[in-house]
Amino acid sequence: MATSYGQFCPLAKAMEILDERWTILIVRELLLGSTRFNELRRGVPRMSPALLSKRLQALERHGLVDHEDGAYRLTECGRDLHAAVMSLGVWGLRWIEDFGDEDLDPHLLMWDVRRTIGAAWPAGRTCVAVEFTDLRRAGRWWLVVTDGTVDVCDYDPGFDVTATVRTTLRTLTRVWRGDVSWEQAIRAERVAIDAPRDVRAEVPGWFGRSVLAAARDEVSAS
């Protein structure tokens, strides 16, 4: 538990639990549906396993998380943080637009893309390759969607590729965040899609985007 602020203010008491490094991001991952330890690790790849375990134990101790049968799930208390976490994320999108190269991570991006794949993918199995032209390592990825089940691979799964998306890590990150649209990125020649014409037109709709992007749009429209 973080050091007490010595205040009766409810916000101060909440932050005594939540303001330790990584804690709110772990809550984010749980809200997004991760339940297993290794799934949570993929959402916070720069966090050590030991520290992740420690933070999960603290959340369990404070009644925000249940740990049963190897799965971590938010309690009613933990789920009640949904609005607060979404609001913080939307605030970050609206007011902190810049991010440095040190914030870019292909593993985290592709894990997030996997979780936000849209429902417009064709029936059966479809394989889309993603090539980050600016990366020497972890620069090639494959999204395999089979009747709604999504796998992300950093090795060639051996399936026929329906389309190949070529771009930089920063560009696809900005597209997924909702900072720029697919149309804008393609028009600026920052994204190239190698596929038959009819498929090429469909690919942007196959990819999802951050849930925070949609939430930001709703706030901006209100």
The 8 nearest C-alpha neighbors of each residue, nearest first, counted from 0:
[[1, 16, 15, 2, 57, 19, 3, 17],
 [2, 0, 15, 19, 3, 16, 18, 14],
 [1, 3, 4, 0, 15, 5, 16, 19],
 [2, 4, 5, 15, 1, 12, 6, 11],
 [3, 5, 6, 11, 2, 15, 12, 7],
 [4, 6, 3, 7, 11, 12, 2, 8],
 [7, 5, 8, 4, 11, 12, 3, 9],
 [6, 8, 9, 12, 5, 11, 10, 4],
 [7, 9, 11, 6, 10, 12, 13, 5],
 [10, 8, 12, 11, 13, 7, 6, 14],
 [11, 9, 13, 12, 8, 14, 7, 15],
 [10, 12, 14, 8, 9, 13, 6, 15],
 [11, 13, 9, 15, 10, 14, 8, 7],
 [14, 12, 10, 15, 11, 16, 9, 17],
 [13, 15, 17, 18, 16, 11, 12, 10],
 [14, 16, 1, 12, 13, 17, 3, 18],
 [17, 15, 14, 13, 0, 18, 1, 19],
 [18, 16, 14, 19, 22, 15, 23, 13],
 [17, 19, 14, 16, 15, 20, 22, 23],
 [18, 20, 22, 17, 1, 21, 16, 0],
 [19, 21, 22, 18, 23, 17, 24, 54],
 [22, 20, 24, 23, 25, 19, 46, 54],
 [23, 21, 25, 24, 20, 19, 17, 54],
 [22, 24, 26, 25, 21, 17, 27, 18],
 [25, 23, 27, 21, 26, 22, 28, 43],
 [24, 26, 28, 22, 27, 23, 21, 29],
 [25, 27, 23, 29, 24, 28, 30, 22],
 [28, 26, 24, 30, 25, 29, 23, 31],
 [29, 27, 31, 25, 30, 26, 33, 24],
 [28, 30, 33, 26, 32, 31, 27, 25],
 [29, 31, 27, 28, 32, 26, 81, 78],
 [32, 30, 28, 29, 33, 27, 114, 26],
 [31, 33, 29, 30, 34, 28, 72, 114],
 [32, 34, 29, 38, 28, 39, 31, 35],
 [33, 35, 71, 70, 72, 32, 29, 38],
 [36, 34, 70, 38, 37, 33, 71, 39],
 [35, 37, 39, 38, 40, 34, 70, 71],
 [38, 36, 40, 39, 35, 41, 34, 42],
 [39, 37, 35, 41, 40, 36, 33, 42],
 [38, 40, 36, 42, 37, 41, 33, 35],
 [39, 41, 37, 43, 42, 38, 44, 36],
 [42, 40, 44, 38, 39, 43, 37, 107],
 [41, 43, 39, 40, 44, 107, 28, 38],
 [42, 44, 40, 41, 46, 45, 39, 24],
 [45, 43, 41, 40, 46, 42, 107, 47],
 [46, 44, 43, 47, 40, 41, 42, 48],
 [47, 45, 44, 43, 48, 51, 50, 40],
 [46, 48, 50, 49, 51, 45, 44, 40],
 [49, 47, 51, 50, 52, 46, 40, 53],
 [50, 48, 52, 47, 51, 53, 46, 54],
 [49, 51, 53, 47, 52, 48, 54, 46],
 [52, 50, 48, 54, 53, 49, 55, 47],
 [51, 53, 55, 49, 50, 54, 48, 56],
 [52, 54, 50, 56, 51, 55, 49, 57],
 [53, 55, 57, 51, 56, 52, 50, 58],
 [56, 54, 58, 52, 57, 53, 59, 51],
 [55, 57, 59, 53, 54, 58, 60, 52],
 [56, 58, 60, 54, 59, 55, 61, 53],
 [59, 57, 55, 61, 63, 60, 56, 64],
 [60, 58, 64, 56, 62, 57, 61, 63],
 [59, 61, 57, 58, 62, 56, 63, 64],
 [62, 60, 58, 59, 63, 57, 16, 64],
 [61, 63, 59, 60, 64, 58, 76, 74],
 [62, 64, 77, 58, 74, 76, 59, 73],
 [65, 63, 73, 59, 74, 72, 58, 62],
 [64, 66, 72, 71, 59, 73, 74, 67],
 [67, 65, 71, 70, 69, 64, 72, 68],
 [66, 68, 69, 70, 65, 71, 72, 64],
 [69, 67, 70, 66, 71, 35, 65, 34],
 [68, 70, 67, 66, 35, 71, 36, 34],
 [71, 69, 35, 34, 67, 68, 66, 72],
 [70, 72, 66, 34, 65, 35, 64, 67],
 [73, 71, 65, 64, 34, 74, 70, 66],
 [72, 74, 64, 77, 78, 63, 65, 75],
 [73, 75, 77, 76, 64, 63, 78, 65],
 [76, 74, 78, 77, 79, 73, 63, 64],
 [75, 77, 74, 79, 63, 78, 62, 80],
 [78, 76, 63, 73, 74, 79, 75, 80],
 [79, 77, 75, 80, 76, 81, 73, 74],
 [78, 80, 76, 77, 81, 75, 82, 83],
 [79, 81, 78, 83, 77, 82, 84, 76],
 [82, 80, 84, 79, 83, 78, 85, 30],
 [81, 83, 85, 84, 80, 86, 79, 87],
 [82, 84, 86, 80, 85, 81, 87, 79],
 [85, 83, 87, 81, 86, 82, 80, 88],
 [86, 84, 88, 82, 87, 83, 81, 89],
 [85, 87, 83, 89, 88, 84, 82, 90],
 [88, 86, 90, 84, 85, 89, 91, 83],
 [89, 87, 91, 85, 90, 86, 84, 211],
 [90, 88, 92, 86, 91, 215, 87, 211],
 [89, 91, 87, 93, 88, 92, 94, 86],
 [90, 92, 88, 95, 89, 94, 93, 87],
 [93, 91, 89, 90, 94, 95, 96, 88],
 [94, 92, 90, 91, 95, 89, 96, 215],
 [93, 95, 91, 92, 96, 90, 89, 97],
 [96, 94, 91, 97, 92, 93, 90, 98],
 [95, 97, 92, 94, 98, 93, 91, 178],
 [98, 96, 95, 99, 94, 92, 91, 102],
 [97, 99, 102, 96, 100, 95, 101, 103],
 [100, 98, 101, 102, 97, 103, 169, 96],
 [99, 101, 102, 103, 98, 169, 104, 168],
 [100, 102, 99, 103, 104, 98, 169, 105],
 [101, 103, 100, 99, 98, 104, 169, 97],
 [104, 102, 100, 101, 105, 169, 99, 168],
 [103, 105, 107, 106, 108, 102, 168, 101],
 [106, 104, 108, 107, 109, 168, 103, 137],
 [107, 105, 109, 104, 108, 110, 41, 137],
 [106, 108, 110, 104, 105, 109, 111, 42],
 [109, 107, 105, 111, 110, 106, 112, 104],
 [108, 110, 112, 111, 106, 107, 105, 113],
 [111, 109, 113, 107, 108, 112, 106, 114],
 [110, 112, 108, 114, 109, 113, 107, 115],
 [113, 111, 109, 115, 114, 110, 108, 116],
 [114, 112, 110, 111, 115, 116, 109, 149],
 [115, 113, 111, 112, 116, 110, 149, 31],
 [114, 116, 207, 112, 113, 208, 117, 111],
 [115, 117, 207, 206, 113, 114, 112, 205],
 [118, 116, 207, 205, 119, 206, 115, 120],
 [117, 119, 120, 116, 205, 147, 121, 207],
 [118, 120, 205, 117, 121, 204, 201, 116],
 [121, 119, 205, 118, 122, 117, 144, 125],
 [122, 120, 119, 123, 125, 124, 146, 144],
 [123, 121, 146, 124, 120, 145, 125, 147],
 [124, 122, 146, 145, 121, 125, 144, 147],
 [123, 125, 145, 144, 146, 122, 126, 143],
 [124, 126, 144, 143, 161, 145, 127, 123],
 [125, 127, 143, 160, 161, 142, 144, 128],
 [128, 126, 162, 142, 160, 141, 161, 163],
 [127, 129, 141, 163, 140, 164, 142, 162],
 [130, 128, 164, 140, 163, 139, 141, 165],
 [131, 129, 139, 165, 138, 132, 164, 140],
 [132, 130, 138, 167, 166, 133, 168, 134],
 [131, 133, 167, 134, 166, 130, 165, 138],
 [134, 132, 167, 131, 135, 168, 138, 166],
 [135, 133, 138, 136, 131, 132, 137, 168],
 [134, 136, 138, 137, 133, 132, 131, 139],
 [135, 137, 138, 134, 139, 133, 131, 105],
 [138, 136, 139, 134, 135, 105, 153, 140],
 [137, 139, 131, 134, 136, 130, 135, 140],
 [140, 138, 130, 137, 129, 153, 131, 141],
 [141, 139, 153, 129, 152, 128, 130, 154],
 [140, 142, 128, 152, 127, 151, 129, 143],
 [143, 141, 151, 127, 126, 150, 128, 144],
 [142, 144, 126, 150, 125, 149, 141, 151],
 [143, 145, 149, 125, 148, 124, 147, 146],
 [146, 144, 124, 148, 123, 147, 125, 143],
 [145, 147, 123, 122, 148, 144, 124, 121],
 [146, 148, 145, 144, 149, 118, 120, 122],
 [149, 147, 145, 144, 146, 150, 143, 124],
 [150, 148, 144, 143, 147, 113, 145, 151],
 [151, 149, 143, 142, 144, 152, 148, 113],
 [150, 152, 142, 141, 143, 113, 149, 153],
 [153, 151, 141, 154, 140, 150, 142, 156],
 [152, 154, 140, 139, 141, 137, 155, 151],
 [155, 153, 152, 156, 140, 141, 139, 157],
 [154, 156, 157, 141, 153, 152, 140, 158],
 [157, 155, 158, 154, 152, 141, 143, 153],
 [156, 158, 155, 159, 160, 154, 126, 141],
 [159, 157, 156, 160, 126, 155, 125, 143],
 [158, 160, 161, 126, 157, 125, 127, 156],
 [161, 159, 126, 162, 127, 158, 128, 163],
 [160, 162, 126, 127, 159, 125, 194, 163],
 [163, 161, 194, 127, 160, 193, 128, 164],
 [162, 164, 128, 193, 192, 127, 129, 165],
 [163, 165, 192, 129, 191, 130, 128, 193],
 [166, 164, 130, 191, 190, 131, 129, 192],
 [165, 167, 190, 131, 132, 189, 130, 191],
 [168, 166, 131, 170, 132, 169, 133, 171],
 [167, 169, 171, 170, 131, 172, 166, 105],
 [170, 168, 172, 167, 171, 173, 103, 100],
 [169, 171, 173, 167, 172, 168, 174, 166],
 [170, 172, 174, 173, 168, 169, 175, 167],
 [171, 173, 169, 175, 170, 174, 176, 168],
 [174, 172, 176, 178, 170, 171, 175, 179],
 [173, 175, 171, 179, 177, 176, 172, 180],
 [174, 176, 208, 172, 177, 173, 209, 171],
 [177, 175, 173, 209, 174, 178, 212, 172],
 [176, 178, 174, 212, 175, 179, 173, 180],
 [179, 177, 173, 176, 174, 180, 175, 212],
 [180, 178, 174, 177, 173, 183, 184, 181],
 [179, 181, 183, 182, 174, 184, 177, 178],
 [182, 180, 184, 183, 185, 203, 174, 179],
 [181, 183, 185, 180, 184, 186, 179, 203],
 [182, 184, 186, 180, 181, 185, 187, 179],
 [183, 185, 181, 189, 187, 186, 182, 190],
 [186, 184, 190, 188, 182, 187, 183, 189],
 [185, 187, 183, 188, 184, 182, 189, 190],
 [186, 188, 184, 185, 189, 183, 190, 182],
 [189, 187, 185, 186, 190, 184, 191, 183],
 [188, 190, 184, 187, 185, 166, 191, 170],
 [189, 191, 166, 185, 188, 184, 165, 192],
 [192, 190, 165, 164, 185, 193, 166, 188],
 [193, 191, 164, 163, 194, 199, 165, 190],
 [192, 194, 163, 162, 164, 191, 199, 195],
 [195, 193, 162, 199, 198, 192, 196, 163],
 [196, 194, 198, 197, 199, 193, 162, 161],
 [195, 197, 199, 198, 194, 200, 193, 201],
 [198, 196, 200, 199, 195, 201, 194, 202],
 [197, 199, 201, 195, 200, 196, 194, 202],
 [200, 198, 196, 194, 201, 202, 197, 195],
 [199, 201, 198, 197, 202, 196, 203, 204],
 [200, 202, 198, 199, 204, 203, 205, 197],
 [201, 203, 205, 204, 199, 200, 198, 206],
 [204, 202, 205, 206, 201, 181, 200, 199],
 [203, 205, 202, 206, 201, 119, 117, 207],
 [206, 204, 202, 117, 203, 120, 119, 207],
 [207, 205, 116, 204, 203, 117, 208, 202],
 [206, 208, 116, 115, 117, 205, 112, 209],
 [209, 207, 175, 115, 176, 210, 206, 177],
 [208, 210, 211, 212, 176, 175, 115, 207],
 [209, 211, 212, 213, 208, 214, 115, 176],
 [210, 212, 214, 209, 213, 89, 215, 88],
 [213, 211, 215, 177, 209, 214, 210, 176],
 [214, 212, 216, 215, 211, 210, 217, 209],
 [213, 215, 211, 217, 212, 216, 218, 210],
 [214, 216, 218, 212, 89, 217, 213, 211],
 [217, 215, 219, 213, 214, 218, 220, 212],
 [218, 216, 214, 220, 215, 219, 221, 213],
 [217, 219, 215, 221, 216, 220, 214, 89],
 [220, 218, 216, 217, 221, 215, 214, 93],
 [221, 219, 217, 218, 216, 215, 214, 213],
 [220, 218, 219, 217, 216, 215, 214, 213]]
